[in-house]
């Protein structure tokens, strides 16, 4: 049952439903976000206790809070009252249904009499990416990129394997960002404060993000994905771990049209947003010498299956936001040689002894 379930609900209200379920102390606990399609109606979030008996699914949602439409986070009623004058907030919601593999079909009813039905689905995290790709040679890729008239609208990411786009936070099987920010990040902040010169003010969104970005570069799971403004730096990260004698399979380079995405999707201001989001940040490079040479751009998301979420939005918006290009691994040596002549090396991208040793290992061995 653990995972992120996304779907829709309808009846007296209609909208998008997201249920993040984690197993905590042998009990299934969910965080529900119900995003009403009617902008004059409040969207809500709720903590849910969930019971599963064979195929039967039951849940009770309490501690209901209104989602502030400006920030995408739960807020006090007095701070959002002007958005929803005269609207009544339920004290609880109950839902019952059946589980069929990765789909839950359910009926719901609130304490104020609103009711309806819904269906939510969980993506299989073990599945490889099914997103459409285009195969190119290295030469074709360079021509394709350089001929793009709007190339600066894009950000890029390189991956060796064909895994789905997922953050390291979601790959751990965690989904509750409130628990993460209130517990995990506070502890991280305390430990970092004893080991770095800068004191991060985590109440400030930019410094909060800078702390997480630095922590991610040292192996701490975060809801962030690293991207770059350079397609060639993305190629370096795609090929860097490919063995020199590999001849089978392909690496991947992702192209994401950030200009189109930002124009059509509200960007979260903080990392606790419960509204589904892919938000693009340029965090401060505090204590992080890698960010500038890597031309780093960071995506924050509370979505587990990013490619599916982008696909849904592409179909709805009639826009193409994401491309995936596959390049043959057998071209690895040629690509890395060319990138070396461009000055894109491990020593340049990873300032310090680790980067130097990685670069020299590739050169001599």
C-alpha positions as CSV (number, residue, x, y, z in Angstrom):
1,X,0.0,0.0,0.0
2,X,2.9,2.3,0.5
3,X,3.4,4.8,-2.3
4,X,1.9,7.8,-4.0
5,X,-1.6,7.4,-5.4
6,X,-2.9,10.0,-7.9
7,X,-6.3,10.2,-9.5
8,X,-9.6,12.1,-9.4
9,X,-12.8,12.5,-7.5
10,X,-16.3,13.6,-8.5
11,X,-19.7,14.1,-7.1
12,X,-20.8,17.3,-5.2
13,X,-17.2,18.4,-5.8
14,X,-14.8,17.4,-8.6
15,X,-11.0,17.5,-8.6
16,X,-7.6,15.9,-8.3
17,X,-6.8,13.5,-5.5
18,X,-3.3,12.7,-4.2
19,X,-2.8,10.2,-1.3
20,X,0.7,9.7,0.0
21,X,0.8,6.5,2.1
22,X,3.6,5.5,4.5
23,X,3.9,2.6,7.0
24,X,4.7,4.2,10.4
25,X,4.9,2.0,13.5
26,X,2.9,-0.8,11.8
27,X,0.1,1.6,10.8
28,X,-0.7,3.0,7.4
29,X,-0.8,6.8,7.6
30,X,-1.8,8.9,4.6
31,X,-1.6,12.6,3.7
32,X,-4.5,13.4,1.4
33,X,-4.6,16.5,-0.9
34,X,-7.9,17.1,-2.6
35,X,-7.5,19.8,-5.3
36,X,-10.9,21.2,-6.3
37,X,-11.2,22.1,-10.0
38,X,-13.6,24.9,-9.0
39,X,-11.3,27.7,-8.0
40,X,-14.0,29.2,-5.9
41,X,-14.1,26.1,-3.7
42,X,-11.3,25.4,-1.1
43,X,-8.8,22.7,-1.8
44,X,-8.0,20.7,1.4
45,X,-5.4,18.5,2.9
46,X,-5.9,15.9,5.6
47,X,-4.0,13.3,7.7
48,X,-5.7,9.9,7.2
49,X,-5.7,6.7,9.1
50,X,-6.0,3.8,6.7
51,X,-7.1,0.2,7.1
52,X,-6.7,-2.6,4.6
53,X,-8.6,-5.9,4.9
54,X,-7.9,-8.2,2.0
55,X,-9.2,-6.0,-0.9
56,X,-11.2,-3.6,1.2
57,X,-9.9,-0.1,1.7
58,X,-11.1,2.2,4.5
59,X,-9.9,5.6,5.6
60,X,-10.8,8.4,7.9
61,X,-9.4,11.9,7.3
62,X,-9.2,14.4,10.1
63,X,-7.1,17.5,11.0
64,X,-8.4,19.0,7.8
65,X,-6.8,22.2,6.6
66,X,-7.4,24.6,3.7
67,X,-4.6,24.8,1.1
68,X,-3.5,28.4,0.6
69,X,-3.8,28.9,-3.2
70,X,-0.9,31.3,-3.2
71,X,1.7,29.0,-1.5
72,X,0.2,25.5,-2.1
73,X,0.6,24.7,1.6
74,X,-1.9,24.1,4.4
75,X,-2.7,27.4,6.2
76,X,-4.7,28.8,9.0
77,X,-8.4,29.6,8.2
78,X,-8.0,33.3,9.1
79,X,-5.2,33.6,6.5
80,X,-7.3,32.2,3.6
81,X,-10.8,33.4,4.6
82,X,-10.8,36.1,1.9
83,X,-10.3,33.5,-0.8
84,X,-13.4,31.4,0.2
85,X,-16.0,33.7,1.8
86,X,-18.9,31.8,3.2
87,X,-17.5,28.3,2.5
88,X,-17.8,25.6,5.1
89,X,-14.9,23.3,5.9
90,X,-15.6,19.7,6.8
91,X,-14.3,18.3,10.1
92,X,-13.7,14.8,8.6
93,X,-13.9,12.7,5.5
94,X,-14.5,9.0,5.2
95,X,-13.8,6.8,2.2
96,X,-14.3,3.2,1.4
97,X,-13.4,1.1,-1.6
98,X,-11.6,-1.8,-3.2
99,X,-7.9,-2.3,-4.1
100,X,-7.1,-3.9,-7.4
101,X,-3.4,-4.2,-7.9
102,X,-2.3,-0.6,-8.3
103,X,-5.8,1.0,-8.4
104,X,-8.2,2.0,-5.7
105,X,-11.8,2.8,-6.5
106,X,-13.6,4.4,-3.7
107,X,-16.7,6.3,-2.4
108,X,-16.2,9.3,-0.2
109,X,-18.4,11.4,2.1
110,X,-17.6,14.4,4.3
111,X,-19.1,15.6,7.6
112,X,-21.0,18.4,5.9
113,X,-22.8,16.0,3.5
114,X,-20.7,16.4,0.3
115,X,-20.0,13.0,-1.3
116,X,-19.0,11.2,-4.4
117,X,-16.7,8.6,-5.9
118,X,-13.1,8.5,-7.0
119,X,-10.3,6.5,-8.4
120,X,-6.5,6.7,-7.7
121,X,-3.6,4.8,-9.1
122,X,-0.1,4.1,-8.0
123,X,2.9,3.8,-10.4
124,X,5.2,0.8,-10.0
125,X,8.5,2.3,-8.9
126,X,10.4,-0.8,-10.1
127,X,9.3,-0.3,-13.7
128,X,11.8,1.1,-16.2
129,X,10.9,4.2,-18.1
130,X,8.3,3.9,-20.8
131,X,8.6,7.5,-22.0
132,X,9.1,7.8,-25.8
133,X,12.7,8.3,-26.9
134,X,14.7,9.3,-30.0
135,X,17.9,7.5,-30.8
136,X,20.8,9.6,-32.3
137,X,24.5,9.4,-32.8
138,X,26.7,11.9,-31.0
139,X,27.1,13.9,-34.1
140,X,23.4,14.0,-34.8
141,X,22.8,15.1,-31.2
142,X,25.2,18.0,-31.4
143,X,23.6,19.2,-34.7
144,X,20.2,18.9,-33.2
145,X,21.1,20.9,-30.1
146,X,23.0,23.6,-32.0
147,X,20.2,24.1,-34.5
148,X,17.6,24.7,-31.9
149,X,16.7,28.4,-32.0
150,X,15.3,28.3,-28.5
151,X,18.0,26.2,-26.8
152,X,18.3,28.6,-23.8
153,X,14.7,27.7,-23.0
154,X,15.8,24.2,-22.0
155,X,17.5,22.5,-19.1
156,X,19.2,19.1,-19.5
157,X,20.0,16.0,-17.5
158,X,22.1,13.0,-18.3
159,X,21.5,9.4,-17.1
160,X,23.4,6.2,-17.8
161,X,20.3,3.9,-17.2
162,X,16.7,4.0,-18.5
163,X,15.3,4.4,-15.0
164,X,12.3,6.8,-14.6
165,X,12.9,10.3,-13.5
166,X,12.6,10.1,-9.7
167,X,14.1,12.0,-6.8
168,X,16.4,10.3,-4.3
169,X,13.7,11.0,-1.6
170,X,11.0,9.1,-3.4
171,X,13.4,6.3,-4.2
172,X,13.7,5.6,-0.5
173,X,10.0,4.8,-0.4
174,X,9.2,8.0,1.5
175,X,6.4,10.4,0.4
176,X,5.4,12.6,3.4
177,X,7.3,15.9,2.9
178,X,5.9,17.4,6.1
179,X,7.6,14.7,8.2
180,X,10.7,15.1,6.1
181,X,11.0,18.9,6.5
182,X,10.0,19.0,10.1
183,X,12.1,16.1,11.4
184,X,14.8,15.0,8.9
185,X,15.8,18.4,7.6
186,X,15.9,19.9,11.1
187,X,18.3,17.2,12.2
188,X,20.3,17.6,9.0
189,X,20.5,21.4,9.7
190,X,21.8,20.8,13.2
191,X,24.6,18.4,12.0
192,X,25.5,20.7,9.1
193,X,25.8,23.7,11.4
194,X,28.6,22.0,13.2
195,X,30.5,21.2,10.0
196,X,30.2,24.2,7.6
197,X,31.1,27.8,8.0
198,X,27.7,29.2,6.9
199,X,24.6,29.0,9.2
200,X,21.7,28.2,6.9
201,X,18.5,30.1,7.7
202,X,16.1,27.3,6.7
203,X,13.1,29.5,7.3
204,X,14.3,31.3,4.1
205,X,13.2,29.3,1.0
206,X,16.4,30.0,-0.9
207,X,18.7,29.0,1.9
208,X,16.6,25.9,2.7
209,X,17.0,24.8,-0.9
210,X,20.7,25.6,-0.8
211,X,21.1,23.3,2.2
212,X,19.3,20.5,0.6
213,X,21.2,20.9,-2.7
214,X,24.5,20.7,-0.8
215,X,23.3,17.7,1.2
216,X,22.2,15.9,-1.9
217,X,25.7,16.3,-3.4
218,X,26.9,14.4,-0.4
219,X,24.4,11.6,-0.6
220,X,21.5,12.7,1.5
221,X,18.1,11.9,0.0
222,X,16.1,15.0,-1.2
223,X,13.0,15.8,-3.3
224,X,15.4,17.5,-5.7
225,X,16.6,16.6,-9.2
226,X,19.9,18.0,-10.6
227,X,19.8,19.5,-14.1
228,X,22.1,21.8,-16.0
229,X,21.8,24.6,-18.5
230,X,24.5,22.8,-20.7
231,X,23.6,19.8,-22.9
232,X,27.2,18.9,-23.0
233,X,27.6,18.8,-19.2
234,X,24.5,16.6,-19.3
235,X,26.3,14.3,-21.8
236,X,29.3,14.1,-19.4
237,X,27.0,12.9,-16.6
238,X,25.4,10.4,-18.9
239,X,28.7,8.9,-20.1
240,X,30.9,9.3,-17.1
241,X,30.2,5.8,-15.6
242,X,30.1,3.9,-18.9
243,X,33.0,1.5,-19.2
244,X,35.5,2.2,-22.0
245,X,34.8,-1.1,-23.6
246,X,31.0,-1.1,-23.4
247,X,29.3,-1.4,-26.8
248,X,25.7,-2.4,-26.0
249,X,22.8,-0.2,-25.0
250,X,22.3,3.6,-24.7
251,X,22.6,6.5,-22.3
252,X,19.9,9.1,-22.0
253,X,19.9,12.9,-22.2
254,X,16.7,14.7,-21.0
255,X,15.6,18.0,-22.5
256,X,13.0,19.9,-20.5
257,X,11.4,23.1,-21.8
258,X,11.5,25.1,-18.6
259,X,10.2,28.3,-20.4
260,X,6.9,26.6,-21.5
261,X,6.5,24.8,-18.2
262,X,6.9,28.0,-16.1
263,X,4.5,29.9,-18.4
264,X,1.8,27.3,-17.9
265,X,2.3,25.9,-14.3
266,X,2.4,27.7,-11.0
267,X,5.8,27.3,-9.3
268,X,6.0,26.4,-5.6
269,X,7.6,28.9,-3.3
270,X,8.6,26.4,-0.6
271,X,9.4,22.7,-0.4
272,X,6.3,21.8,1.7
273,X,3.8,22.3,-1.2
274,X,1.0,19.7,-1.2
275,X,-0.3,20.8,-4.6
276,X,1.4,18.6,-7.3
277,X,4.3,20.5,-8.6
278,X,7.4,20.5,-10.7
279,X,9.2,23.7,-9.7
280,X,12.4,25.0,-11.1
281,X,14.9,26.8,-8.8
282,X,18.3,28.4,-9.0
283,X,19.5,27.9,-5.5
284,X,22.4,29.9,-3.9
285,X,25.7,28.0,-4.2
286,X,26.4,28.4,-0.5
287,X,29.3,26.1,0.5
288,X,28.7,24.3,-2.8
289,X,31.6,24.8,-5.2
290,X,30.1,22.4,-7.8
291,X,27.0,24.4,-8.7
292,X,28.6,27.2,-10.8
293,X,30.9,25.0,-13.0
294,X,28.1,22.5,-13.5
295,X,25.7,25.3,-14.5
296,X,23.3,23.7,-12.1
297,X,19.6,24.1,-12.1
298,X,17.4,22.3,-9.6
299,X,13.9,20.9,-9.9
300,X,11.9,20.4,-6.7
301,X,8.9,18.0,-7.0
302,X,6.5,16.2,-4.7
303,X,5.6,13.8,-7.5
304,X,7.0,10.2,-7.5
305,X,6.4,9.4,-11.2
306,X,7.6,12.5,-12.8
307,X,7.4,11.3,-16.4
308,X,3.8,10.2,-16.0
309,X,2.9,13.6,-14.5
310,X,4.6,15.4,-17.4
311,X,2.8,13.2,-19.9
312,X,-0.6,14.0,-18.3
313,X,0.2,17.7,-18.5
314,X,1.4,17.5,-22.1
315,X,-1.8,15.8,-23.2
316,X,-3.9,18.4,-21.3
317,X,-1.9,21.5,-22.4
318,X,-1.2,20.3,-26.0
319,X,2.4,21.2,-25.3
320,X,5.6,19.2,-25.5
321,X,7.7,19.8,-22.4
322,X,10.1,16.8,-22.2
323,X,12.2,15.0,-24.8
324,X,14.5,12.1,-24.2
325,X,17.4,11.4,-26.5
326,X,19.4,8.1,-26.4
327,X,23.0,8.0,-27.4
328,X,25.0,4.8,-28.0
329,X,27.3,3.8,-25.2
330,X,29.9,2.6,-27.8
331,X,30.6,6.2,-28.6
332,X,31.7,6.8,-25.0
333,X,35.4,7.4,-25.7
334,X,34.9,9.8,-28.5
335,X,32.3,11.8,-26.5
336,X,34.5,12.0,-23.5
337,X,37.5,13.1,-25.6
338,X,35.5,15.9,-27.2
339,X,34.1,17.0,-23.8
340,X,37.7,17.1,-22.5
341,X,38.6,19.5,-25.3
342,X,35.6,21.7,-24.3
343,X,37.0,21.8,-20.7
344,X,34.2,19.6,-19.4
345,X,36.1,17.2,-17.1
346,X,35.6,15.7,-13.7
347,X,38.3,18.0,-12.4
348,X,36.4,21.1,-13.7
349,X,33.0,19.9,-12.6
350,X,34.0,18.6,-9.2
351,X,36.4,21.1,-7.7
352,X,38.7,19.4,-5.2
353,X,40.8,16.2,-4.9
354,X,37.9,13.9,-5.7
355,X,37.4,15.5,-9.1
356,X,41.1,15.6,-9.9
357,X,41.5,11.9,-9.1
358,X,38.5,11.0,-11.0
359,X,39.7,12.9,-14.1
360,X,43.2,11.4,-13.9
361,X,41.8,7.9,-13.4
362,X,39.9,8.2,-16.6
363,X,43.0,9.6,-18.4
364,X,45.5,7.0,-17.3
365,X,43.4,3.9,-16.7
